[in-house]
């Protein structure tokens, strides 16, 4: 892969023969796991200015009408985030001379707080061609990573690496965008709720103008919908129009969590459903029905279809989907479960879909055949869909790619848990365009979550689970045992699925935290975890929840059969320790009585500990007797661990999922709410 340094440039034609479509990825890692950034794109003329505000693409104007630019959204990586942008360079208007690729942070955060910042350029098939690593971002809130520009009829890329103290608003203004600076003030005057940055109210000018809600690409609900500005035609001279000035208000339709009151006479009356599941008798029936249901909803709900296909590098355009298509392969025709086809600017993007339900695994021979068919027919991708969860560096199927073929086919995997997650995010939190789309997504969710659909996500810890548990019990499991590695991989898949489920319910990004050093091979990290499992009999994980300070830690102790969920709360910087203890107990008024509270102190020794039931009447018991400095508090819940490897009521998978959801709902959720102070009590002053 070509390495670019700051200020250098290279022609795209020298990197690859096919660069009509490219994907630019911006990557970063937050050492604390907190905060994020939003990408933006500006199309500039020969004067270095946008032709109109419609040439400014950001979180609320993510796709160009002609398909030339599309913000593909964020994807979690092993220890950070990747934000991708797709460009169809053949559709870029001739009047555009330069394309600026930038990103911005919010809430007082700056790029100097991030590690491993880099830009990567890939071709349309996803193969990386170029990388630009940034080591000196500095304390700036907006940053230009690079730019694509024309020279001699060809496209080139330049590594820029320039920061802006004035944030996204200042960056956009410098390039001629007429930002609606009065939008927030108008809302306040009208009595509407203004947007707040993740640093709280009263953010800087960029926060007020471009109110970015962290973790959701900056989208925000409001009481009025303002259409995104239209990009002009290549020869069009568009005057400034205040009605088109970029604003972040976007009205979306969501459905309430609580079901409406039913008109049925009794519980035996079943509501009619668009996608019935009762007639499904075999796995083949389930695969056929699930594929048809999913693909049909993708075409009818554009927001949902784009969320799923953008991750595969598909363009924005008119989408059609098909099932049970017959394609010739040698002497025998093959029938992939589905085909996704997107048309944009007269070009077609095509992906073959192979679906599995229940515990059925993908077959390498079958996927290989579809890869060969796609390569021969000039299709862009093969998408596999199953209950399994893909892991970095651990492919679900081994597929051989013929390097001699000029046409490259990308292989992508999607889990049913991720499909459910994206539907939940739209229907409950982000919203869709109209009520009909919301109803369709609700019917899809009902189908996926029905016990007979076979689309329940990762549901089996694998054949190594029982032997490993037995080996830990009788202390015969040795380091290097491949069965321990299988269990560690299953554990990682389970944790990723738990993150998707909790994130869909909360409407927030929930990601697994990896403590390994950056650049560590994922398989090396898993081997170390497998050896540690053999030594202490524990599986451990940490979850980063967007709105939660710290991380939610989860430990499965296979020796004792106990699950422990915990969170550490740092001590306040001001006030008296007794006030801290009283305030914590008040915040936990609705928490379970068996919640364990441990006081964290300086040094290696632990502080006082006890159950919430015992500490409620005497919060002072949480304070160390010797006056040792308190550094924080650890809150923990213990729960019996399921024994079987499956997802049944008594299974390990169900117990882990229940433990995380119970801990968040009964403990963590209360930590974000202000505690009521008893009458007469004064706030402590440090």
ZADRENNU-948873 format. One record per atom (N, C-alpha, C): y, x, z; residue in one letter. Coordinates in steps of 0.02 Angstrom, whole numbers, plus 50000, padded with zeros to 5 digits. Each point is the difference from the previous one (the first is absolute). Layout:
REM residues N
YXZa...
END
This chain:
REM residues 686
499415004350000x500594995750000x500625004450000x500494998149959x500615003949992x500434999450062x500255005750026x500435000150059x500725001249978x500454995550021x500705000549981x500405002050062x500505004249990x500445002050055x500684996749990x500404999950054x500644996649998x500445002849945x500284995549959x500435001849944x499645001349935x499345000850003x499625001449939x499854993549962x499825000849936x499834994249959x499435001849953x499684994949974x499455001049952x499944993849957x499815001049937x499894994449955x499344996450014x500014993449998x499394996350015x499465001449948x500215001249938x499515001249947x499605006350012x500285004750038x499625006250015x499484998950055x500064994450037x499534998650054x499414995949977x500114995649951x499464995649978x500164997449931x499474998449962x500104997249933x500244992750003x499834996650054x500164992950006x500464999050060x500664999249987x500484999050054x500454994149985x499754995349961x500404994049987x500124996150065x499505000050044x500064996850065x499855005350053x500425000350052x499895004850054x500094996550067x499715002950051x500074997550068x500305005650043x500564998650031x500325004850045x499854997850072x499715004450039x499824998650069x500445004250047x500284996850051x500375003550051x499604999750065x499865005850029x499585000450060x500395003050057x499824997950061x500285003050060x499554998550059x500085003950053x499634999050062x500494999950057x499954995050043x500414999750060x499605002850058x500205005750030x499615002950055x499904995250058x500504995750012x499954995250055x499654993649979x499894999149934x499694993849976x500494994349995x500645001150018x500494994750001x500495001049943x500254994449972x500505000349947x499695000949932x500394998149950x499755000549932x500615000849954x499884999749936x500545000549951x499874995149943x500524998449963x499964995449943x500205003749937x499624999149946x500165003249937x500514995949962x500365003249955x500474996649957x500055003949934x500214996449948x500055003049933x500654997749969x500355004649966x500614998349964x499945002549928x500164995649953x500015001749929x500725001549981x500135006149975x500695002249987x500125001149926x500624998949978x500195001549932x500235007249994x500295001849943x500205007049990x500585002050044x500354995050029x500555001450047x499765000950072x499344999350010x499745000850068x500104993950043x500114994149970x500104993950037x499514994649976x499864995150043x499604994349979x500404995949950x499654996849953x500344995549953x500224993650034x499634997850048x500174994250042x499605000650064x500134995550047x499635000150063x499264998749989x499824997149944x499304998749985x499595006349987x500345005649992x499645006449991x499825003350067x500124996550054x499845002550067x499394996250025x499445003750007x499364997050022x499845002450070x499924995150045x499835001750070x499564994450026x499924999550066x499504995550029x500104992749983x500614998049981x500114992949984x500124998949926x499945005249962x500024999549927x499495005049973x499354998650012x499495005349991x499735000849929x500134995249956x499685000349934x500514998549946x500015004049947x500434998849943x499714994449957x500424995949972x499774994449959x499605002349940x500185005949973x499645002649942x499395004250019x499865000550066x499425003850022x500095007550000x500615002449988x500095007349996x499975003350068x500194996350053x500005002750068x499664995050046x499565002350043x499714995650050x499845004050063x500274997750056x499855002950064x499334997250023x499505004450008x499314997950012x499844999150074x500455002150044x499894998950071x499685005950035x499934999250066x499765005450043x499244999750007x499705005950006x499295000750013x499915005050056x499644998250054x499885004950053x499545005549977x500165006250017x499575005749985x499675002250065x499665005749999x499645002150060x500445000550061x500625002649993x500435000850058x500724998349985x500134996449947x500694998249983x500024994149953x500515000049956x500094994549953x500155002749931x499824996149950x500155001649930x500324993849968x500585001049969x500344994649966x500005001749926x499774995349958x499905001549929x500474995849957x500195003049943x500424996649951x499695001149931x499924994649963x499735000449933x500554999649948x499975004449950x500495000149946x499644999349933x500234995349958x499804999749930x500565003149960x499935006349984x500555003749968x500154997449930x499514996749968x500134997249934x500434993850003x500054996950059x500404993950008x500695001550030x500145006250018x500665001750026x500524999349944x500534996250011x500504999149947x500295006649977x500195000349935x500275006249971x500645002250034x500384995150027x500645001850032x499915003450067x499395000050026x499865003450064x499855007349986x500405004450029x499925007249989x499625003450057x500044997050060x499725003350059x499744994850049x499455001650034x499714995650050x499975003850066x500364997550050x500025003350066x499484996750045x499595004150032x499494997650047x500205002450070x500124995150045x500265001750067x499634996050053x500175001350062x499744996250058x500525000250055x499954995250045x500494999650055x499654998050064x500305001850056x499764998250066x500514995650034x499824997250058x500434995050032x499975000950075x500444996450035x500005000250073x500185006750029x500415004049965x500195006550025x499505005549987x499444998449969x499495005149985x500235004249940x499735006149995x500185004449944x499375003649975x500055002949941x499425003049967x499795006550033x500445003150038x499815006050035x499474998850053x499904993750020x499494998350049x499314999249969x499955000149934x499374999149965x499715006749979x499345000249996x499645006049978x499674998749932x499835005549968x499604999849939x500304995249949x500665000549989x500344995849951x499875002849930x499804995849954x499865002549933x500034994449948x500115002049939x499984995649942x499405002149957x499634995049977x499435001349956x500074995749938x499875003049942x500014996349937x499304999649973x499794993849981x499334998949972x500074996349934x499485000649958x500014996149938x499774992950015x499964995949948x499844993050010x499324998750028x499535004849993x499334999250027x499955002150073x500545002850027x500015002150070x499865007350011x499905003949947x499875007250009x500655003750014x500025003750056x500605003650020x500145005849952x500635000449979x500215005149952x500465005250031x500424997950047x500535004350026x500154998250072x500225005150038x500194998950070x500635004150016x500444996950040x500605003350024x500024999250076x499895005450037x500014999950073x500705001450025x500224996250050x500695000550027x499965002450072x500315005850013x499965002950067x500664999750038x500554998249966x500665000450031x500394993549991x499704994350018x500334993649989x500644999450042x499995002350062x500594999850042x500124993250031x500554999450037x500154993950039x500394995149956x499694997549949x500314995249954x499604993650000x500334994449988x499664993650001x499804997549931x500235003449948x499784998449931x499875006649964x499534999849954x499795006449969x499784998849929x500265004049954x499784999849930x499435005049992x499424997549984x499425004349991x500025003549932x500104996249948x500015002949933x500284995149950x500005002149937x500254995649947x499635001449935x499894994649963x499735000449933x500594999549952x500025004149948x500574999849955x499775001849929x500414998149951x499845001249929x500325006549977x499615003749960x500265006049967x499645000749933x500394999849946x499715000949935x499474994949982x500104993850021x499524994749984x499385000150044x499975004450050x499435000450045x500234998950072x499524997950041x500154999050071x499825006450039x500445001750047x499885005650045x500094997550072x499775004150047x500094998450071x500315006050035x500484998650044x500345005250038x499914998850074x499865005250037x499954999750073x500715000750028x500274994850033x500695000050023x500055002150073x499734995950046x500025001850071x500694999950030x500394994649986x500694999450025x500054994350049x500335001150058x500064994950051x500684996750002x500034994050031x500614996250008x500074997950074x500565001750031x500134997850069x500154992650005x500254997149945x500244993150001x499454994949987x499385002149997x499454995349992x499944997249931x499584994849994x499874997049935x500634996949970x500424996950042x500614996949974x500455005249968x500075005750034x500435005349972x499715003049937x499355001049999x499675002749940x500104995349941x499864993550011x500064995249945x500724999449976x500485000250047x500714999549981x500215005949957x499765005950017x500175006049961x499804999449927x499474996249988x499764999249931x500254993549968x500514996950031x500334994449968x499754993150019x499554999550049x499764993450021x500524996750044x500154993749986x500504996250039x499644996450057x499935003450056x499644997250058x500414994350031x499664994750020x500334994350032x500115001650074x500535003950013x500135002350069x500194994350047x500214994349973x500224994550042x499454995150016x499385001349976x499464995150010x499864998850073x499945005450039x499844999150070x500564996550038x500635001849983x500564996850035x500034992649984x499854998249936x500014992949982x499474996250038x499415003050009x499474996650037x500214998850072x500315005050032x500204999250069x500534994650006x500464999849951x500524994950002x499724993049992x499464999549962x499684993549990x499524998250055x499925004550050x499554998550056x499285001749985x499855003649946x499325001849984x499805006250040x499365001150007x499745005850035x500045006149955x500335005350023x500045006049960x499385004250008x499885004449951x499415004450003x500155005750047x499485002350034x500055005750044x499535005449976x500235006250008x499565005549985x499515000950056x499505004349990x499515001050052x500285003850060x500625002349992x500335003250057x500404995050041x499984993649983x500354995050038x500634997949963x500384995350028x500614997649968x500535005449998x500484998849955x500565004749998x499855006249960x499604999649946x499855005849960x500605002149959x499905005349961x500545002649959x500124995649939x500475002049956x500174996049941x499404998749956x499585005049990x499424998949957x499534994950030x499945000050066x499564995150032x500264993049992x500664999250002x500294993349993x499974997649929x500095004549953x500024998049930x499304999049973x499575004750013x499314999849974x499554999550060x499954994050028x499654999050064x499265000649989x499725005950014x499295001349987x499594998750062x499514995649995x499544998750056x499435004849993x499895004850047x499485005149992x499324997049991x499605003349956x499304998149992x499894994649950x500554997049973x499894994749951x500425001249939x500135006549987x500385001649941x500724997450004x500234998050059x500684997850007x500114992749985x499494996149987x500094993049984x500194996250063x500364994549990x500264996350056x500114992849979x499844995350045x500114993049986x500724998250017x500294995349963x500664997550013x500054992949976x500564996750014x500064992949985x500224998849929x500155005249961x500184999049931x499655005249958x499834998249938x499665004649955x500505002349947x500085006549993x500455002849951x499585003449947x500064998049936x499585003049949x500145007449992x499475003749985x500085007249989x500425001249938x500415005150000x500435001449942x499585001649939x500244997749942x499645001149937x500225006549968x499525003949977x500175006049963x500244998249930x500525003249975x500264998249935x499575002749944x500104997349940x499675002749941x500315006749984x499665003649955x500205006849986x500725000449974x500214995049959x500665000249970x500494995150033x499824997650059x500404994850032x500505003150048x500634997749997x500515002250046x500154994350048x499755000550061x500044994450047x500565001250049x500494995550005x500535000750049x499744998950070x500355002650049x499814999150070x500044992550017x499514997650036x499994993150021x499794999850073x500444997850045x499825000150071x499374996150015x499844994949960x499394996150014x499375004149990x500075005649963x499415004149986x499965006250045x500485000950044x500005006050041x499375000350043x499695005950007x499375000550037x500074997650072x499554995650019x499974997550069x499274999650020x499895000050064x499315000150024x499734993350021x500414994749997x499764993450021x499484997549951x499454997450026x499474997349957x499654994450036x500014994149970x499684994350031x499284999549977x499544999550047x499294999649985x499684994450038x499444997549974x499634994550031x499415002950039x499954998350063x499425001850040x499734993650032x499385000350023x499694994250033x499925001450074x500084994950042x499935001050073x499285001750018x499935003650056x499345001750025x499624993950024x500354995750037x499664994250029x499864994849946x499384997649996x499854994949949x500344993550017x500174996249948x500324993550012x499494995050026x500254994650030x499564995050029x499584996749946x499354999750011x499544997249951x499994992450005x499894996749943x499944992749997x499274997850002x499535004850009x499294998250002x499854996050063x499504995449994x499804996050058x499655004150053x499595005049977x499655004250047x499865006749967x499695004650039x499895006849976x499505000549943x499604994949991x499505000249946x500314999249931x500624997649998x500354999349936x500265007049980x499785002449943x500195006649975x500544999349947x500515004050007x500564999849952x499765002549932x500224996549947x499825002049932x500325006749984x499625004349968x500235006749985x499985001449925x500475004249979x500035001949930x499405004349981x499795004450046x499445004649987x499444998550049x499554995549985x499454998350047x499515005850006x499695000650059x499535005450012x499314997450021x499944993650013x499374997450027x499435000649951x500145000049935x499465000049950x499745007049984x500285005250030x499795006849985x499335001450033x499505001749960x499335000950026x499765007349996x500245003749951x499755006949990x500585004849997x499855006550006x500525005149996x500315000149931x499614998549948x500274999849933x500524994349994x499844994350030x500484994550000x500655002150036x499925003550056x500595002150038x500435004949961x499685004849967x500375004949961x500384996749943x499674995449965x500314996649944x500594995850024x499894996150053x500534995650025x500585004050028x499865005250039x500535003950031x500435003449947x499685002749948x500385003249946x500454995149965x499734994249983x500394994949965x500584997550042x499874998750064x500534997550045x500565005150006x499825006350013x500505005150009x500425001149937x499675000949943x500365001549939x500454994249978x499774993950012x500424994349980x500634999650043x499945001350066x500594999950043x500475005749983x499735005749981x500435005649980x500454998249942x499754996149952x500414998249942x500514994650018x499824995550046x500444994450016x500535001750052x499875005150041x500495002150051x500215007249982x500545000749961x500185006749975x500105005250055x500304997850057x500125004850054x499345003050025x499504995850004x499345002250025x499665004549948x500014997849937x499705004149948x500315006949994x500665000350007x500345006449995x499825004550059x499954997150060x499835004150059x499335003449991x499534996549971x499335003049992x499975004949942x500314998349944x499935004249941x500495005949999x500564999550036x500475005650000x499685006350027x499564999250049x499665005850028x499555003549949x499824996549947x499575002949948x500405002949942x500664999950005x500425002549946x500104995149944x499844993650011x500094994949949x500744998649990x500224998449939x500704998449988x500174993050024x500644998550005x500224993250013x500064996549934x499704994249994x500014996349938x499594993850004x499874996949943x499594994049998x499275001850013x499714996950052x499315001650020x499534994349981x499435001849973x499454995349989x499375003250028x499564995850027x499375002450028x499424996249970x499425003249998x499414997149968x499385001650042x499494996049994x499385001250036x499414999849951x499475003650019x499375000149962x500115001649926x500385005349988x500135002349931x499425004449977x499764998949941x499445004049973x500285005849959x499815006150019x500225006149966x499405004149981x499985002449938x499425003849976x499985006950031x499395002050021x499895006650028x499315002349977x499995004149948x499355001949971x499684994049967x499364999150015x499634994449970x500064993750042x500265000650061x500024994350046x500724998450019x500214993849992x500684998350021x500065000050076x500595001750024x500145000050072x500504994450014x499944997250060x500454994650021x500345001850065x500595003249998x500375001150062x500194993450031x500085000050065x500164993750035x500684997349979x500455004349980x500664997649980x500385005149960x500534997749969x500465004349961x500714997950017x500435004950014x500714998850011x500375003149941x500434996149970x500395002549943x500734998250009x500445005149992x500724999150008x500345002149935x500444995849976x500385001549939x500725001550018x500255005449974x500705001850010x500265003649938x500544997349973x500325003049942x499505001349943x499554995249990x499525000549946x499415004550013x499985003150060x499445004350018x499554996550051x499365001849999x499524996950045x499745005150050x499944997950062x499675003850053x499394996050022x499425003250000x499374996450013x499595003550053x499724996050045x499555002650052x499384995750003x499425003250004x499374996450012x499894999550075x499724994450022x499924998650071x499264999150016x499765003650050x499314999350024x500034997850073x499694994350016x500064996950066x499334999950036x500035001150066x499434999150044x500224996150061x499554995950027x500134996250061x499465001550051x500104997150061x499545001350055x499905007550010x499405002150014x499875007150011x499775003749939x500054997049941x499765003149939x500455006049981x499675005649986x500375006149984x500115000749925x500535003549983x500135001549930x499465004749973x499804998949938x499485004249969x500335005049953x499855006450012x500315005349960x499864999149926x499384998149982x499824999249930x500424994649966x500134994650037x500384994549973x500745001949990x500285003350051x500695002149995x500095005349945x499515004549994x500045005149948x500004996949930x499604994849991x499994996549936x500684997049983x500324997050050x500664997049988x500535005449987x499945005850033x500465005549985x499925002349928x499385000649978x499885002149930x500264994949951x499894993550014x500244994749956x500765000249997x500325000650058x500745000250002x500275005949961x499695005850007x500235005949964x499934999149925x499434997249980x499884999149929x500474994849969x500184994950038x500424994649973x500745001250013x500185005450034x500705001550012x500304996150058x499584997650046x500264996550058x500255005050052x500434997650044x500335004650046x499645001050066x499624995150025x499735000650068x499374996050008x499625001950052x499444996050026x500154998950074x499984993750021x500154998250069x499364997350032x499795003250054x499434997450038x500264996350061x499644994750018x500214995550054x499404998350042x500025001750065x499434998750043x500244999650072x499544998950046x500174999750071x500085007050030x499805005149964x500075006850026x500725002449995x500175004950040x500675002850002x499965007249975x500395001649949x499995006749972x500355004950048x499735006150003x500295005350040x500205005849955x500545003350019x500215005949963x499485005550005x499795002549942x499525005449998x499284997850010x499884993550003x499324997450008x499904994049954x499885001249935x499964994549952x499414995450014x500104993649984x499474995150011x499445000749948x500185002349940x499505001249948x500175006649966x499495003749980x500105006249963x500004998449925x500575001249969x500084998449929x500185006449963x499665001149945x500135005949959x500554998349949x500515004449996x500544999149952x499935005249946x499964997949938x499925004549943x500685003149985x500085006350017x500635003549990x500175001049927x499514999149955x500145001049929x500364994049969x499984994350034x500344994149974x500755000850007x500364998449946x500735000350002x500274994350043x499694994249996x500234994250038x499705000250070x500424999550049x499785000450070x500014993150031x499494998550040x499944993650035x500045001250074x500424996250034x500075000650073x499514995350034x499695002450054x499544996050040x500344998550067x500074993450015x500334997850061x499534995550039x500105000050067x499604995550042x500464995650042x499794993850008x500374995150040x499504996650046x500164999550064x499564996650047x500234992750008x499524995750016x500184993050012x500484999450059x499955004650048x500474999950056x500715001349977x500095004349951x500675001349975x500274994149960x499574996649963x500214993949965x500254994850050x499614999050054x500214995350052x500655002150032x500075006550013x500615002650031x500614998449957x499965001449935x500584998949956x500174992649995x499494995749999x500134992749999x500354997950065x499765002550057x500314998350064x500735002450003x500135006049976x500685002650003x500484995549960x499774997649943x500434995849959x500094993150030x499464996950020x500024993050021x500314999250070x499945005050043x500244999450069x500655003750013x500155005149960x500565004350019x500495001249944x499795002949944x500465002049947x500224994149957x499564995149992x500184994149962x499865000649925x499964994249968x499894999649928x500544995649970x499984999349933x500554996749965x500064992650012x499454996450010x500044992750008x499414997550041x500024993750019x499504997150043x499324999749965x499994999049935x499364999749964x499635006750005x500375005449994x499705006750007x499745001050071x500384997750049x499785000750069x499364996050012x499954994049972x499404995950009x499405003349967x500085003049941x499455003449966x499755005950042x500465003850029x499795005650042x499644997550063x500234994350026x499664997350059x499284997949983x499914997249942x499324998149978x499575006249989x500295005249972x499645006349992x499795002850067x500465000150049x499845002550066x499444996050033x500034993549993x499474995750028x499335001849969x499995001349936x499385001849967x499745006750025x500435005150000x499795006750020x499745000250072x500314996050044x499835000350070x499424995350019x499764996049952x499444995650014x499365004050008x499584997950047x499395003850016x499525000649941x500054995549951x499535000149944x500275003649938x500615002650004x500295003149940x499715007049986x499785003550052x499755006849992x500555005149993x500634998250015x500575004549991x500325001750067x499595002050048x500245000850068x500205007150017x499985004549953x500205006950013x499425004150027x500175006050023x499505004750026x499634996850059x499344999749996x499624996150050x499355003250021x499915006449987x499385003250021x500125007450012x499825002450060x500105007050017x499485004649967x499534997149965x499535004149962x499355001650037x499505002449964x499345001350030x500005005650052x500525004350000x500015005550048x500254997850069x500274994050006x500314997850062x499515000050059x499444996649992x499524999450055x499705006850018x499775004149952x499745006650019x500515004450036x500634999749979x500525004050033x500114997650071x500034993550010x500094997350068x499415002050044x499404999549973x499415002050039x500025007550015x500215004049951x500035007250011x500515001950052x500554996350004x500505001250052x499744998050068x499654994350003x499724997750063x499505004950030x499545002649958x499495004650027x500185007449990x500645001349978x500275006849993x499585004349953x499794997049945x499635003949949x500395000849935x500614997349997x500405000649939x500335006849999x499875003849946x500255006849995x500575000549950x500445004950012x500545001249952x499705001849932x500334997549947x499755001149933x499544994649974x499834995250043x499564994549979x500394995749950x499764999249939x500374996249949x500094992750019x499584997350045x500094993150020x500644999150041x500205005050037x500634999650037x500594999649953x499975003749944x500534999649950x500034993149969x499434996949987x499994993249973x500354995150047x499875000750065x500314995650049x500765001150003x500225006449996x500715001550001x500354996949939x499685000349941x500304997049940x500034992450007x499474997050028x500014992850011x500554998050050x500085004150051x500534998850050x500695000249967x500115004849956x500655000549966x500114994049955x499484997649966x500074994049959x500174994050043x499674999450057x500134994450045x500735000250024x500255005850020x500685000550025x500504998149946x499885002149939x500464998249945x500014992449990x499424996950007x499974992749992x500354996650059x499925002550060x500354997250058x500755000449990x500245005549972x500715000849986x500244994749950x499614998849948x500194994949951x500034993150032x499504998450041x499994993450031x500584998950048x500145004950043x500554999450048x500675000049964x500065004249949x500635000249962x500144993549965x499484996749973x500094993649967x500234994650048x499755000250061x500214995150050x500715001250024x500195006350009x500655001650028x500555000349947x499805000949937x500515001049949x500315006950004x499645004750027x500255006850009x499485005049974x500255006049986x499545005249977x499635002850060x499345000049997x499585003050052x499565005249965x500055006250023x499665005549966x499605004150050x499425002549979x499635004850043x500375006650002x499995003250059x500335006550009x499475005549996x500135005049959x499555005749994x500345006050032x499665002950049x500295005750037x499845006749968x499635000149946x499815006349968x500625003349970x499975006549994x500555003849970x500084998049927x500634999849977x500134998049931x499625004549952x499734996949948x499635003749950x499275001050016x499794997950060x499295000650018x499574995649957x499465002749975x499544996149959x499734994250042x500044993749974x499764994350040x499285000850022x499585003149958x499305000650018x499915005250057x500425005150000x499985004850055x500194996650065x500524995949997x500224996350060x499444995450025x499664996649955x499464995450021x499415003950029x499865005949974x499465004050027x500165002150072x500625001850013x500205001750068x499944994050047x500194994249976x499944993950041x499274998450013x499575001249951x499284998850009x499715004750053x500215006349999x499765004750051x500254998050069x500624997550004x500274997850064x499624993950025x499814995549954x499604994150020x499345002250031x499695005149971x499375002450028x500095002950070x500605002950013x500115003250065x500174994950055x500474995449986x500234995650054x499824992649990x499704998349942x499784993149989x500564995149990x500595002449979x500574995549992x500264999949928x500214994149978x500374999149937x500714998250019x500485003549971x500704999050019x500434998749939x500534996150010x500484998549947x500674998350031x500525000849959x500684998050021x500314995949944x500364994850019x500334995549953x500755000350011x500365000949946x500734999850003x500244993249975x500304996150045x500264993449984x500765000649993x500264997449946x500695001249980x500514998850056x499964994550034x500504998350050x499845002650070x499455003550008x499765002050066x500165007350014x500305001350058x500105007150019x499345003350017x499905006149977x499375003350013x499444997449955x499395001250020x499424998049960x499524996150044x499604995849968x499474996350034x499375004249993x499745002550055x499405004250000x499384995850012x499465001649965x499384996350005x499425005050008x499594999050051x499435004350012x499384995750008x499485001649963x499344996850008x499535005150031x499834998950063x499565004550037x499284997649992x499625003449958x499314997849986x499545001550059x500215004250047x499585001350059x500034994250049x500614997550011x500094994650050x500004993149969x500064999649933x500034993549967x500664996450012x500555003850010x500654997250014x500505001749945x500444995149986x500575001249956x500635000450042x500425004949986x500635000750036x500574999849950x500474995450011x500624999749962x500565001850047x500465004149976x500535002450045x500635001749962x500555000350037x500645002149972x500385003750055x500365005249981x500415003750047x500734998349990x500344998550055x500714998349999x500395005550032x500485003149966x500395005450032x500454997250054x500145004050049x500454997950054x500714999449974x500394995250024x500714999449979x500395006350018x500535001249963x500415005950013x500464998950059x500154993650017x500454998650054x499674995250049x500284999650060x499764995350050x499555003450052x499764995950046x499575002450054x499274998349986x499535004350020x499294998649987x499774993350027x500244997950058x499784993550025x500244994349955x500605000749972x500254994949953x499574999949937x499785005949978x499565000249941x499364996250014x499715001350058x499364996850017x500084992450004x500534997750032x500114992750006x500124996849932x500395003449958x500144997349934x499364999649958x499585005050005x499375000049962x499554994250023x499954998950065x499594994550025x500274993349977x500674999249998x500284993749976x499844998949926x500045005349961x499854999449929x499274998049988x499575001950046x499294998649993x499794993850039x500474995550010x499854994050040x499434995949970x499944999949933x499484996149967x499405004149980x499995006450018x499445004449980x499394998650044x499415002049977x499394998850040x500025003650067x499714996950050x500005003050067x499615006550003x499515000949955x499595006050002x500305005749959x500634999449978x500345005449965x500075006050047x499795005849978x500075006150040x500675003449985x500355001950052x500645003549993x499935006850035x500155005349962x499985006850027x500685003149992x500255002950054x500645003549997x499895007149976x500365001949949x499955006749971x500535004550032x499795005850022x500455004650035x499975006949968x500495004150016x500015006949975x499425003950028x499735004649960x499445004050022x499344997049978x499475003250017x499344997949978x499714994350041x500194999450062x499734994850043x500264993149981x499594994950010x500214993249985x500374997050058x500374994649986x500374996550050x499624994050027x500324995750039x499684994050027x499774995449944x499494996150014x499744995349951x499724994050037x499974994449965x499724993950029x500044994449950x499704994350017x500024994249956x500664996250010x500194996349949x500624996150004x499964995050058x499414997350012x499924995150054x500185003150067x499815006350010x500155003350064x500725002450004x500295001849943x500675002950000x500554994849998x499854993949980x500524994949995x500384999050065x499664999150057x500384999150062x500325006450026x499755005849980x500255006350025x500125005049944x500524999049959x500145004849945x500115007150025x500215000750063x500135006750027x499375004250002x499424996949999x499375003850001x499915004149936x500414998749949x499955003749938x500365006750005x500385001150053x500405006150005x499615005550036x500025006249975x499655005550034x500315001550068x499565001450050x500235000950068x500385006550010x499865004949959x500315006650009x500655000849960x500244994649969x500635000249964x499965003549933x499405001149973x499925003249935x500364996049946x500285003649952x500374996849945x499544995549959x500194993849990x499624995349959x500205000949927x499505000849956x500145000749929x499864993649961x499624995450029x499854993849964x499464996150034x499754994949965x499464995850026x499494998749945x499374999950018x499474998449952x499704993350019x499984995349952x499714993450010x499354999749962x499464997850033x499344999949969x499624993650016x499624997749951x499534994550010x499305002449981x499504998050038x499315001849987x499614993849981x499535000849954x499614994449975x499315002449982x499514995850011x499325001749981x499945000749924x499615004749978x499935001549929x499404996449971x500084997149941x499444996849966x499465005249984x499384997950000x499455004749992x499755000549928x499974994449965x499715000149933x500495002949949x499745002049943x500425003549952x500404995349956x499864993650000x500324995349955x500624996750029x500194994449967x500624996550018x499854993450035x499414999350029x499834994050036x500404999650065x499924994450035x500384999050062x499885005750050x499395002650001x499825005450046x500055006949969x500285000449939x500015006349964x500575004650020x499925006449986x500505005050016x500654998849962x499964998249936x500604999049959x500434994550029x499684994450018x500384994450027x500335001950067x499645003850041x500285001850066x500605004649993x499995004649951x500575004449989x500614996049977x499894995649952x500554995949974x500294995650055x499584996950039x500234995850055x500395004050052x499765006150016x500335004150051x500715001849978x500095002049938x500665002049975x500484994050000x499764994249974x500434994249997x500174997450071x499525000250045x500144997750069x500515004650033x499925006549992x500465004650032x500704999249974x500064999349934x500684999249972x500314993550024x499614994549995x500284993550016x500154999150074x499595002850044x500094998850072x500395005550035x500085005849969x500355005550033x500595002649958x499865002649942x500525003449960x500564995249981x499824993849980x500514995249978x500514998650054x499805000550064x500464998550055x500475005950014x499825005949978x500425005850014x500654999949961x500014996449943x500604999749959x500484994650023x499784995750046x500434994550022x500375002050063x500644998150005x500385001850061x499724996550061x499975003650054x499754997250063x500564996350036x499844994350028x500504996250037x500085003150069x500635001050021x500145003150064x500074994650053x499665000650056x500074995150053x500734999350022x500184994050023x500684998750021x500205004850055x500605002849993x500265004450052x499855007349989x499525001649956x499835007149990x500495003149952x500245005950015x500475003649958x499635005349959x500275001349941x499705005249959x500135006850032x499485004249999x500075006650030x500405004649955x500385004450030x500395004849963x499775007050019x499825004049949x499745006650016x500555004750021x
END
